[in-house]
Amino acid sequence: MATIQYLTRIEFDYGAIKTLASLLSSLGISKPLLVTDPFLSKTAIVGDIQELLSQFNPILFAKTPQNPTEEAVEEAVQVYLAEKCDGIIAIGGGSSIDLAKGVALLATHPGPIEQYAVILGGLEKISAKVVPVIAVPTTAGTGSEVGRAALISLRDGRKLGFISPHLIPKIALCDPELTLGLPPSLTAATGMDALTHCIETYLSPRVNPPADAIAIDGAKRATAWVEIASKDGSNREARWNMMMASLQGGLTFQKGLGAVHSMSHPLGGIKSPVLHHGTLNAVILPAVLRFNESYCTEKFAELKIAMGVPNGTSLDRFIENLNQKLNLPKSLSAMGVTREIIPAMVEGALKDHSSASNPRPLNKKDFEMLFEEALN
C-alpha cells in the first residue's frame, strides 16, 4: 500500500478501506457522521463500512442529492450537531464529498454558507476550525477527495465554489475495490471528468511544474484506461489506474481549471434537467479545446504525445471520438439543455472562479459562442 503525502494524506490501494477504523482514531474522531447518497446507502459498500466502524456508533446521513445543495448541507449540519458528532466520513462521488465539506464548514462557522463563496470574498473567512473529513471515493472522476473546493447549489439556483486549503479532507482513502461495481455509463462519465481535470489544469497558465507533471501523467493514464474500465468493470488494473488518474486530477486543482468548468458549473446548478458534471465536461471539452489551442500550442503538442493522439488528428477531434466510443452524448441539447437557458448560463460562466485560469481570456461573446457550439 502506498502512503502519499501531497497536500494531504492519501491511502491508496486495493484493501485500503480496512484501515478506516485506525485512521479515525489517528484523527481523534470518536463519533463520525457518514455522508453518502440514497442509492449508495443501500449497497454493501456503506453496510460494510458501518460494520467496520461498529465500535464508533457512526451516524448515517444518506440524503446527498445528485448535485449538492444548500438545503442538504443545512439538514446534515443539524444531524451532525444534534448527534454530537466530531468528524465526517464522506462516502461516494464528488457530490457526497462536496456536501461533506459544506457540513464541515457550517458545523463550525456561522451561516449562511453563501458568504464563504470564493467569488464573494469568502476565502479568508474559512478558518482551520473546519471539521475533519475523511473522503472515501466510490467513483473515479471528481478528485474531490484531495481538492480544496466544494461546489454547492444555493437556493436561488447559483452553483458556487467554496475554496480553502482548510476544506481539503484530512485523509483521502482511495480503494479501487469500491469502484468495481460502477456501471459502464457512470465509469465513462466520471472517467472523462478525471481526464478533463488533468487537461484543464495542465493548460492553465499558472506556473506549477510539479502539478503539470502530475496532470500530464493523469491524462496519459485516463486516456489509456477509461475505455477498458468502461467495457470491463471487473478489470482491476483498469480500475486502479482510473482511480489514480482521478486522484491526479484532484491534486492539480491548485493550478485552477478553465472554461469547461466555467460552463459546466452553472449548468449543474439548474433544477431540471439534472445534469451530471462529468458528462457535461466531456461534452463541452472539444469546443473549449478548439477555442484555446492557439494560446498553448506547445502544451497541446505535449498532451497529444502523452495521450497517444494519432498524427493528423486534432486533440478536440480525438476527444469527440473518445466520447463516441464511450457512448456519451454528442451535445448539450442531447442532454436536454435548451437554448432558452443559455443567456443565464453565460452570465454564470462569466462569474465563475474557473474562468480566471483559462489559458485564453474570455468575454461574454466568447461564452455565447462556446455554449452555442456545445449545444449543437
DRENDO-1510 file (C-alpha; in Angstrom, 1 decimal, always signed):
<recs>
REC; n; res; u; v; w
REC; 1; MET; +0.0; +0.0; +0.0 .
REC; 2; ALA; +1.3; +3.5; -0.9 .
REC; 3; THR; +1.1; +6.3; +1.6 .
REC; 4; ILE; +1.3; +9.6; -0.2 .
REC; 5; GLN; +1.8; +12.9; +1.5 .
REC; 6; TYR; +0.9; +15.6; -1.1 .
REC; 7; LEU; -1.5; +18.3; +0.1 .
REC; 8; THR; -3.0; +15.8; +2.4 .
REC; 9; ARG; -2.6; +12.1; +3.5 .
REC; 10; ILE; -3.6; +9.6; +0.8 .
REC; 11; GLU; -4.0; +5.9; +1.4 .
REC; 12; PHE; -4.2; +4.2; -2.0 .
REC; 13; ASP; -4.6; +0.6; -3.0 .
REC; 14; TYR; -6.9; -2.4; -3.0 .
REC; 15; GLY; -8.0; -3.2; +0.6 .
REC; 16; ALA; -7.3; +0.3; +1.9 .
REC; 17; ILE; -10.8; +0.6; +3.3 .
REC; 18; LYS; -9.8; -1.9; +6.0 .
REC; 19; THR; -7.7; +0.8; +7.6 .
REC; 20; LEU; -10.6; +3.2; +8.1 .
REC; 21; ALA; -11.1; +2.5; +11.9 .
REC; 22; SER; -7.4; +3.1; +12.7 .
REC; 23; LEU; -7.5; +6.3; +10.5 .
REC; 24; LEU; -10.4; +7.6; +12.5 .
REC; 25; SER; -8.5; +7.0; +15.7 .
REC; 26; SER; -5.5; +8.8; +14.4 .
REC; 27; LEU; -7.6; +11.9; +13.9 .
REC; 28; GLY; -9.2; +11.6; +17.3 .
REC; 29; ILE; -12.7; +11.1; +15.9 .
REC; 30; SER; -14.9; +9.1; +18.2 .
REC; 31; LYS; -18.3; +9.6; +16.6 .
REC; 32; PRO; -18.4; +10.2; +12.8 .
REC; 33; LEU; -21.2; +11.3; +10.6 .
REC; 34; LEU; -21.3; +9.2; +7.4 .
REC; 35; VAL; -22.3; +11.3; +4.5 .
REC; 36; THR; -23.5; +9.5; +1.4 .
REC; 37; ASP; -26.4; +9.3; -1.1 .
REC; 38; PRO; -29.6; +7.3; -1.1 .
REC; 39; PHE; -28.5; +4.7; -3.6 .
REC; 40; LEU; -25.1; +4.0; -2.1 .
REC; 41; SER; -26.6; +3.8; +1.4 .
REC; 42; LYS; -28.4; +0.6; +0.3 .
REC; 43; THR; -25.3; -1.1; -1.1 .
REC; 44; ALA; -22.8; -3.4; +0.6 .
REC; 45; ILE; -20.2; -0.6; +0.5 .
REC; 46; VAL; -21.9; +1.5; +3.2 .
REC; 47; GLY; -23.1; -1.6; +5.1 .
REC; 48; ASP; -19.5; -2.9; +5.3 .
REC; 49; ILE; -18.2; +0.5; +6.4 .
REC; 50; GLN; -20.8; +0.7; +9.1 .
REC; 51; GLU; -19.7; -2.8; +10.3 .
REC; 52; LEU; -16.1; -1.8; +10.2 .
REC; 53; LEU; -16.8; +1.1; +12.4 .
REC; 54; SER; -19.4; -0.5; +14.8 .
REC; 55; GLN; -17.4; +0.5; +17.8 .
REC; 56; PHE; -17.7; +4.2; +16.8 .
REC; 57; ASN; -21.5; +4.1; +16.5 .
REC; 58; PRO; -21.5; +6.1; +13.3 .
REC; 59; ILE; -24.5; +8.3; +12.4 .
REC; 60; LEU; -25.7; +7.9; +8.8 .
REC; 61; PHE; -26.8; +10.9; +6.6 .
REC; 62; ALA; -27.9; +9.4; +3.3 .
REC; 63; LYS; -29.7; +12.3; +1.6 .
REC; 64; THR; -27.0; +13.8; -0.7 .
REC; 65; PRO; -28.7; +14.9; -4.0 .
REC; 66; GLN; -27.0; +14.4; -7.3 .
REC; 67; ASN; -25.7; +18.0; -7.2 .
REC; 68; PRO; -25.2; +19.1; -3.5 .
REC; 69; THR; -27.5; +21.8; -2.3 .
REC; 70; GLU; -27.5; +24.4; +0.4 .
REC; 71; GLU; -30.7; +22.8; +1.9 .
REC; 72; ALA; -29.0; +19.4; +2.1 .
REC; 73; VAL; -25.9; +20.9; +3.8 .
REC; 74; GLU; -28.1; +22.6; +6.4 .
REC; 75; GLU; -30.1; +19.4; +7.1 .
REC; 76; ALA; -26.9; +17.4; +7.5 .
REC; 77; VAL; -25.4; +20.0; +9.8 .
REC; 78; GLN; -28.5; +19.7; +12.1 .
REC; 79; VAL; -27.9; +16.0; +12.3 .
REC; 80; TYR; -24.2; +16.4; +13.0 .
REC; 81; LEU; -24.8; +18.9; +15.8 .
REC; 82; ALA; -27.8; +17.0; +17.3 .
REC; 83; GLU; -25.9; +13.7; +17.4 .
REC; 84; LYS; -22.8; +15.5; +18.8 .
REC; 85; CYS; -20.5; +14.1; +16.1 .
REC; 86; ASP; -16.9; +15.1; +16.0 .
REC; 87; GLY; -15.8; +14.2; +12.4 .
REC; 88; ILE; -17.2; +13.3; +9.0 .
REC; 89; ILE; -16.6; +10.4; +6.6 .
REC; 90; ALA; -17.7; +11.2; +3.0 .
REC; 91; ILE; -18.6; +8.0; +1.0 .
REC; 92; GLY; -19.4; +8.3; -2.7 .
REC; 93; GLY; -18.7; +10.6; -5.6 .
REC; 94; GLY; -18.0; +14.3; -5.7 .
REC; 95; SER; -21.5; +15.2; -4.6 .
REC; 96; SER; -21.2; +13.4; -1.3 .
REC; 97; ILE; -17.6; +14.6; -0.7 .
REC; 98; ASP; -18.6; +18.2; -1.6 .
REC; 99; LEU; -21.6; +18.0; +0.7 .
REC; 100; ALA; -19.4; +16.8; +3.5 .
REC; 101; LYS; -17.1; +19.7; +3.0 .
REC; 102; GLY; -20.1; +22.1; +3.3 .
REC; 103; VAL; -21.1; +20.4; +6.5 .
REC; 104; ALA; -17.6; +20.5; +7.9 .
REC; 105; LEU; -17.7; +24.3; +7.2 .
REC; 106; LEU; -21.1; +25.2; +8.6 .
REC; 107; ALA; -20.7; +22.9; +11.6 .
REC; 108; THR; -18.0; +25.3; +12.9 .
REC; 109; HIS; -18.7; +28.6; +11.1 .
REC; 110; PRO; -21.9; +30.8; +11.2 .
REC; 111; GLY; -24.3; +30.7; +8.2 .
REC; 112; PRO; -25.4; +31.3; +5.7 .
REC; 113; ILE; -23.0; +29.4; +3.5 .
REC; 114; GLU; -23.1; +31.9; +0.7 .
REC; 115; GLN; -20.7; +34.3; +2.5 .
REC; 116; TYR; -17.9; +31.7; +2.1 .
REC; 117; ALA; -18.1; +31.5; -1.7 .
REC; 118; VAL; -14.7; +32.4; -3.3 .
REC; 119; ILE; -16.2; +34.9; -5.8 .
REC; 120; LEU; -17.9; +36.7; -2.9 .
REC; 121; GLY; -14.6; +37.1; -1.0 .
REC; 122; GLY; -15.2; +34.1; +1.3 .
REC; 123; LEU; -11.8; +32.5; +1.1 .
REC; 124; GLU; -10.3; +34.4; +4.1 .
REC; 125; LYS; -13.4; +33.7; +6.2 .
REC; 126; ILE; -12.8; +29.9; +6.2 .
REC; 127; SER; -10.6; +29.0; +9.2 .
REC; 128; ALA; -8.8; +25.9; +10.4 .
REC; 129; LYS; -11.8; +25.2; +12.7 .
REC; 130; VAL; -13.4; +23.2; +9.8 .
REC; 131; VAL; -14.4; +19.7; +11.0 .
REC; 132; PRO; -12.0; +16.9; +10.0 .
REC; 133; VAL; -13.2; +14.9; +6.9 .
REC; 134; ILE; -12.1; +11.5; +5.6 .
REC; 135; ALA; -13.0; +11.1; +2.0 .
REC; 136; VAL; -13.8; +7.7; +0.6 .
REC; 137; PRO; -14.4; +8.0; -3.2 .
REC; 138; THR; -16.5; +5.3; -4.8 .
REC; 139; THR; -16.2; +6.7; -8.3 .
REC; 140; ALA; -13.0; +7.6; -10.3 .
REC; 141; GLY; -13.5; +11.1; -11.6 .
REC; 142; THR; -14.0; +14.1; -9.4 .
REC; 143; GLY; -10.7; +14.2; -7.5 .
REC; 144; SER; -12.7; +16.0; -4.7 .
REC; 145; GLU; -11.1; +13.7; -2.1 .
REC; 146; VAL; -7.9; +15.8; -2.4 .
REC; 147; GLY; -9.5; +19.1; -3.7 .
REC; 148; ARG; -9.7; +22.3; -1.8 .
REC; 149; ALA; -13.1; +23.2; -3.3 .
REC; 150; ALA; -16.7; +22.3; -2.8 .
REC; 151; LEU; -19.4; +23.1; -5.4 .
REC; 152; ILE; -22.8; +23.7; -3.8 .
REC; 153; SER; -26.0; +24.9; -5.4 .
REC; 154; LEU; -27.7; +27.7; -3.4 .
REC; 155; ARG; -31.5; +28.2; -3.0 .
REC; 156; ASP; -31.5; +30.8; -5.8 .
REC; 157; GLY; -30.0; +28.3; -8.3 .
REC; 158; ARG; -26.5; +29.7; -8.3 .
REC; 159; LYS; -23.8; +26.9; -8.1 .
REC; 160; LEU; -20.9; +28.5; -6.3 .
REC; 161; GLY; -17.4; +27.3; -5.4 .
REC; 162; PHE; -16.2; +27.3; -1.8 .
REC; 163; ILE; -12.4; +27.2; -1.8 .
REC; 164; SER; -9.9; +26.9; +1.0 .
REC; 165; PRO; -6.9; +24.7; +2.0 .
REC; 166; HIS; -8.9; +24.0; +5.2 .
REC; 167; LEU; -11.5; +22.2; +3.1 .
REC; 168; ILE; -9.1; +19.6; +1.8 .
REC; 169; PRO; -10.0; +16.3; +3.5 .
REC; 170; LYS; -7.6; +15.3; +6.2 .
REC; 171; ILE; -7.3; +11.8; +4.7 .
REC; 172; ALA; -8.2; +10.5; +1.2 .
REC; 173; LEU; -8.9; +6.8; +1.4 .
REC; 174; CYS; -8.8; +5.5; -2.2 .
REC; 175; ASP; -9.7; +1.9; -2.6 .
REC; 176; PRO; -10.3; +0.8; -6.2 .
REC; 177; GLU; -12.2; -2.2; -4.9 .
REC; 178; LEU; -15.1; +0.2; -4.2 .
REC; 179; THR; -15.4; +1.1; -7.9 .
REC; 180; LEU; -15.6; -2.5; -9.3 .
REC; 181; GLY; -19.4; -2.3; -9.4 .
REC; 182; LEU; -19.7; +1.0; -11.3 .
REC; 183; PRO; -21.9; +0.7; -14.4 .
REC; 184; PRO; -20.3; +1.4; -17.8 .
REC; 185; SER; -22.1; +4.8; -18.3 .
REC; 186; LEU; -21.0; +6.1; -14.9 .
REC; 187; THR; -17.5; +4.8; -15.4 .
REC; 188; ALA; -17.3; +6.6; -18.7 .
REC; 189; ALA; -18.7; +9.9; -17.4 .
REC; 190; THR; -16.5; +10.0; -14.3 .
REC; 191; GLY; -13.5; +8.9; -16.3 .
REC; 192; MET; -13.9; +11.8; -18.7 .
REC; 193; ASP; -14.3; +14.1; -15.7 .
REC; 194; ALA; -10.9; +13.0; -14.5 .
REC; 195; LEU; -9.4; +13.4; -18.0 .
REC; 196; THR; -10.9; +16.9; -18.2 .
REC; 197; HIS; -9.4; +17.9; -14.9 .
REC; 198; CYS; -6.0; +16.8; -16.0 .
REC; 199; ILE; -6.2; +18.6; -19.4 .
REC; 200; GLU; -7.6; +21.8; -18.0 .
REC; 201; THR; -5.1; +22.1; -15.1 .
REC; 202; TYR; -2.2; +21.3; -17.4 .
REC; 203; LEU; -3.3; +24.1; -19.8 .
REC; 204; SER; -3.8; +26.6; -17.0 .
REC; 205; PRO; -1.3; +29.5; -17.4 .
REC; 206; ARG; -0.4; +29.4; -13.7 .
REC; 207; VAL; +3.2; +28.3; -13.0 .
REC; 208; ASN; +3.4; +24.9; -11.1 .
REC; 209; PRO; +5.7; +22.4; -12.8 .
REC; 210; PRO; +5.1; +19.6; -10.2 .
REC; 211; ALA; +1.3; +19.9; -10.9 .
REC; 212; ASP; +2.0; +19.9; -14.6 .
REC; 213; ALA; +3.9; +16.6; -14.4 .
REC; 214; ILE; +1.1; +15.1; -12.4 .
REC; 215; ALA; -1.6; +16.4; -14.8 .
REC; 216; ILE; +0.1; +15.1; -17.9 .
REC; 217; ASP; +0.6; +11.7; -16.3 .
REC; 218; GLY; -3.0; +11.6; -15.3 .
REC; 219; ALA; -4.1; +12.5; -18.8 .
REC; 220; LYS; -2.0; +9.7; -20.2 .
REC; 221; ARG; -3.4; +7.2; -17.6 .
REC; 222; ALA; -7.0; +8.2; -18.1 .
REC; 223; THR; -6.8; +8.0; -21.9 .
REC; 224; ALA; -5.2; +4.6; -21.8 .
REC; 225; TRP; -7.7; +3.0; -19.4 .
REC; 226; VAL; -11.1; +4.7; -19.5 .
REC; 227; GLU; -12.4; +2.7; -22.4 .
REC; 228; ILE; -11.1; -0.6; -20.9 .
REC; 229; ALA; -12.7; +0.2; -17.5 .
REC; 230; SER; -16.0; +1.1; -19.1 .
REC; 231; LYS; -16.1; -2.1; -21.1 .
REC; 232; ASP; -14.8; -4.4; -18.4 .
REC; 233; GLY; -15.7; -3.1; -15.0 .
REC; 234; SER; -14.0; -6.1; -13.3 .
REC; 235; ASN; -10.6; -5.3; -14.8 .
REC; 236; ARG; -8.7; -4.5; -11.6 .
REC; 237; GLU; -5.7; -2.9; -13.3 .
REC; 238; ALA; -8.1; -0.5; -15.2 .
REC; 239; ARG; -9.9; +0.4; -12.1 .
REC; 240; TRP; -6.7; +1.1; -10.2 .
REC; 241; ASN; -5.4; +3.3; -13.0 .
REC; 242; MET; -8.7; +5.2; -13.3 .
REC; 243; MET; -8.8; +5.9; -9.6 .
REC; 244; MET; -5.2; +7.1; -9.8 .
REC; 245; ALA; -6.0; +9.4; -12.7 .
REC; 246; SER; -8.9; +10.8; -10.8 .
REC; 247; LEU; -6.7; +11.4; -7.8 .
REC; 248; GLN; -4.1; +13.1; -10.0 .
REC; 249; GLY; -6.7; +15.4; -11.5 .
REC; 250; GLY; -7.6; +16.5; -8.0 .
REC; 251; LEU; -4.0; +17.0; -6.9 .
REC; 252; THR; -3.6; +19.5; -9.7 .
REC; 253; PHE; -6.6; +21.7; -8.9 .
REC; 254; GLN; -4.1; +24.0; -7.3 .
REC; 255; LYS; -3.4; +25.4; -10.8 .
REC; 256; GLY; -7.1; +26.2; -11.4 .
REC; 257; LEU; -9.4; +24.9; -14.1 .
REC; 258; GLY; -10.8; +26.7; -17.2 .
REC; 259; ALA; -13.7; +27.4; -19.4 .
REC; 260; VAL; -15.0; +23.8; -19.4 .
REC; 261; HIS; -15.8; +24.1; -15.7 .
REC; 262; SER; -16.9; +27.7; -16.0 .
REC; 263; MET; -19.6; +26.4; -18.3 .
REC; 264; SER; -20.5; +23.1; -16.5 .
REC; 265; HIS; -20.8; +24.7; -13.1 .
REC; 266; PRO; -23.9; +26.9; -13.9 .
REC; 267; LEU; -25.4; +24.1; -15.9 .
REC; 268; GLY; -25.0; +21.8; -12.9 .
REC; 269; GLY; -27.0; +24.3; -10.8 .
REC; 270; ILE; -30.2; +24.1; -12.8 .
REC; 271; LYS; -33.0; +22.1; -11.2 .
REC; 272; SER; -34.3; +20.5; -14.4 .
REC; 273; PRO; -32.9; +18.6; -16.2 .
REC; 274; VAL; -30.5; +17.4; -13.6 .
REC; 275; LEU; -27.1; +17.2; -15.4 .
REC; 276; HIS; -24.2; +15.0; -14.5 .
REC; 277; HIS; -21.0; +17.1; -14.0 .
REC; 278; GLY; -18.6; +14.6; -15.7 .
REC; 279; THR; -20.9; +14.2; -18.7 .
REC; 280; LEU; -21.1; +17.9; -19.1 .
REC; 281; ASN; -17.3; +18.2; -19.0 .
REC; 282; ALA; -17.0; +15.6; -21.7 .
REC; 283; VAL; -19.5; +17.2; -24.0 .
REC; 284; ILE; -18.1; +20.8; -23.5 .
REC; 285; LEU; -14.4; +19.9; -23.7 .
REC; 286; PRO; -14.0; +19.7; -27.5 .
REC; 287; ALA; -15.3; +23.2; -28.1 .
REC; 288; VAL; -13.1; +24.7; -25.4 .
REC; 289; LEU; -10.1; +22.9; -26.8 .
REC; 290; ARG; -10.7; +24.5; -30.2 .
REC; 291; PHE; -11.0; +27.9; -28.6 .
REC; 292; ASN; -7.8; +27.6; -26.5 .
REC; 293; GLU; -5.5; +25.8; -28.9 .
REC; 294; SER; -3.8; +28.9; -30.5 .
REC; 295; TYR; -2.8; +30.1; -27.0 .
REC; 296; CYS; -1.0; +27.0; -25.9 .
REC; 297; THR; +0.3; +25.1; -29.0 .
REC; 298; GLU; +3.3; +23.6; -27.2 .
REC; 299; LYS; +1.2; +22.2; -24.4 .
REC; 300; PHE; -1.3; +20.8; -27.0 .
REC; 301; ALA; +1.6; +19.0; -28.7 .
REC; 302; GLU; +2.8; +17.5; -25.4 .
REC; 303; LEU; -0.7; +16.4; -24.5 .
REC; 304; LYS; -1.2; +14.7; -27.8 .
REC; 305; ILE; +2.1; +12.7; -27.3 .
REC; 306; ALA; +1.1; +11.7; -23.8 .
REC; 307; MET; -2.4; +10.7; -24.8 .
REC; 308; GLY; -1.4; +8.8; -27.9 .
REC; 309; VAL; -3.3; +11.0; -30.3 .
REC; 310; PRO; -2.7; +9.8; -33.9 .
REC; 311; ASN; -0.7; +12.0; -36.3 .
REC; 312; GLY; -3.1; +14.2; -38.2 .
REC; 313; THR; -5.9; +14.1; -35.6 .
REC; 314; SER; -6.6; +17.2; -33.6 .
REC; 315; LEU; -7.0; +17.0; -29.8 .
REC; 316; ASP; -10.6; +18.1; -29.9 .
REC; 317; ARG; -11.4; +15.5; -32.6 .
REC; 318; PHE; -9.7; +12.8; -30.5 .
REC; 319; ILE; -11.9; +13.7; -27.5 .
REC; 320; GLU; -15.1; +13.7; -29.7 .
REC; 321; ASN; -14.1; +10.2; -31.0 .
REC; 322; LEU; -13.4; +9.0; -27.4 .
REC; 323; ASN; -16.8; +10.3; -26.2 .
REC; 324; GLN; -18.5; +8.4; -29.0 .
REC; 325; LYS; -16.6; +5.2; -28.1 .
REC; 326; LEU; -17.9; +5.6; -24.6 .
REC; 327; ASN; -21.5; +6.2; -25.7 .
REC; 328; LEU; -21.6; +9.6; -24.1 .
REC; 329; PRO; -24.0; +12.4; -25.5 .
REC; 330; LYS; -22.7; +14.4; -28.5 .
REC; 331; SER; -24.1; +17.7; -27.4 .
REC; 332; LEU; -25.8; +19.7; -24.6 .
REC; 333; SER; -29.1; +19.5; -26.5 .
REC; 334; ALA; -28.8; +15.7; -26.4 .
REC; 335; MET; -28.6; +16.1; -22.6 .
REC; 336; GLY; -31.9; +18.1; -22.6 .
REC; 337; VAL; -30.3; +21.6; -22.4 .
REC; 338; THR; -32.4; +24.2; -24.3 .
REC; 339; ARG; -31.3; +27.4; -25.9 .
REC; 340; GLU; -33.6; +29.5; -23.7 .
REC; 341; ILE; -31.4; +29.0; -20.6 .
REC; 342; ILE; -28.1; +29.9; -22.3 .
REC; 343; PRO; -28.1; +33.6; -21.5 .
REC; 344; ALA; -28.3; +32.8; -17.8 .
REC; 345; MET; -25.6; +30.2; -18.2 .
REC; 346; VAL; -23.3; +32.7; -20.0 .
REC; 347; GLU; -23.7; +35.1; -17.0 .
REC; 348; GLY; -22.9; +32.3; -14.6 .
REC; 349; ALA; -19.8; +31.3; -16.6 .
REC; 350; LEU; -18.5; +34.8; -16.7 .
REC; 351; LYS; -18.7; +35.0; -12.9 .
REC; 352; ASP; -17.3; +31.5; -12.3 .
REC; 353; HIS; -13.9; +31.3; -10.5 .
REC; 354; SER; -12.6; +28.8; -13.1 .
REC; 355; SER; -12.6; +31.5; -15.9 .
REC; 356; ALA; -9.6; +33.3; -14.4 .
REC; 357; SER; -7.3; +30.3; -15.1 .
REC; 358; ASN; -8.4; +29.6; -18.7 .
REC; 359; PRO; -5.3; +30.0; -21.0 .
REC; 360; ARG; -7.2; +32.3; -23.3 .
REC; 361; PRO; -9.1; +35.3; -21.9 .
REC; 362; LEU; -12.9; +35.1; -22.1 .
REC; 363; ASN; -15.6; +37.6; -22.6 .
REC; 364; LYS; -19.4; +37.4; -23.0 .
REC; 365; LYS; -19.3; +36.8; -26.7 .
REC; 366; ASP; -16.8; +34.0; -26.3 .
REC; 367; PHE; -19.0; +32.2; -23.9 .
REC; 368; GLU; -22.0; +32.7; -26.1 .
REC; 369; MET; -20.1; +31.1; -29.0 .
REC; 370; LEU; -18.9; +28.2; -26.8 .
REC; 371; PHE; -22.3; +27.4; -25.5 .
REC; 372; GLU; -23.8; +27.6; -29.0 .
REC; 373; GLU; -21.1; +25.2; -30.3 .
REC; 374; ALA; -21.6; +22.8; -27.4 .
REC; 375; LEU; -25.3; +22.9; -27.8 .
REC; 376; ASN; -25.3; +21.6; -31.3 .
</recs>
